[in-house]
Amino acid sequence: MPQKLSGSISWLGALLGCCFCYLTLGAAPEEPASDASLTSAVCPIVYQLDQSPSSRGYRYSFFGNGFFINEQGYLLTAAHVLETFRDGGQPYVLVNRRNGPPKLLQATVIAMDAEHDVAVLRVTSNPFDSNYKVTFLALSSEPVSLGEPVSAVSLHPPRQENAHTFEVPREDRFSGEVLSYESTQLEKSGPATEVFLLSHPVNLGQSGSPVLSQSSRAVVGLVEGRWLRSSGLSIAKSSAASTPTPGAAVPIRYAIALLQRQSISWHSVVQKTR
């Protein structure tokens, strides 16, 4: 099963314990995302540790990534990224500004599907209404095919153990292909969930990041973690000792189903005619 790779800190759990036309429900067509817009749509999900800033900004703990899906400030992420916040604590997202260092914005958990490891958040103060460097990503209604080229984009603080908001997050971008589809249990006592395996590895803190089709540039899944179980196809493709453990991703259809249940709109990619 996947090893979930949120960037949480163990002691923090105890601390948290004390102009597009939207459809009412569905997808509005959107042009494929450019390279520049990919990073602007992704943001770290964090917990603010300081009540007042220092010369380096607010200190925070990093848990994973989310990405915007519309201009109303809604984001998708992996549900396990928010696991620490279930018993209290305020999640924040770190958002880039056009004329200044990144800033923490409060986010509200709107809905969660732990069985399929997807969650929806909404930024309380919508960054699309202010001078923030943000955009959104379109979601694919078509499942990704075996062998299809994909890429994953995520952000992480330069120093995870002493992260501050005035430090610009660093980008990770990996390219690979879809190795296989597998069935696994993402939640204890929950039903089996389908995931697809990636030929490239995933790192700590990449959970919740978007996985995009390189052809459509639309999101086809969310990074789940490292795949720790063996499968016939992945073994055949990973027989070399130097080959890294494949990553695992949750198909975007689970997130789309959650959005539909909440009557939240999203964008799809415009299909070009030939």
Secondary structure, 3 states (H helix, E strand, C coil): CEEECCCCCCCHHHHHHCCCCCCCCCEEEECCCCHHHHHHHEEEEEEECCCCCECCECEEEEEEEEEECCCCCEEEECHHHHHHHHHCCCEEEEEEECCEEEEEEEEEEEEEECCCCEEEEEECCCHHHCCECCCCCCECCCCCCCCCEEEEEEEECCCHHHEECCCCCEEEEEEEEEEEEEEECCCCCCCCEEEEEECCCCCCCCCCCEEEECCCCCEEEEEEEEECCCCHHHHHHCCCCCCCCCEEEEEHHHHHHHHHHCCCCEEEECCCCC
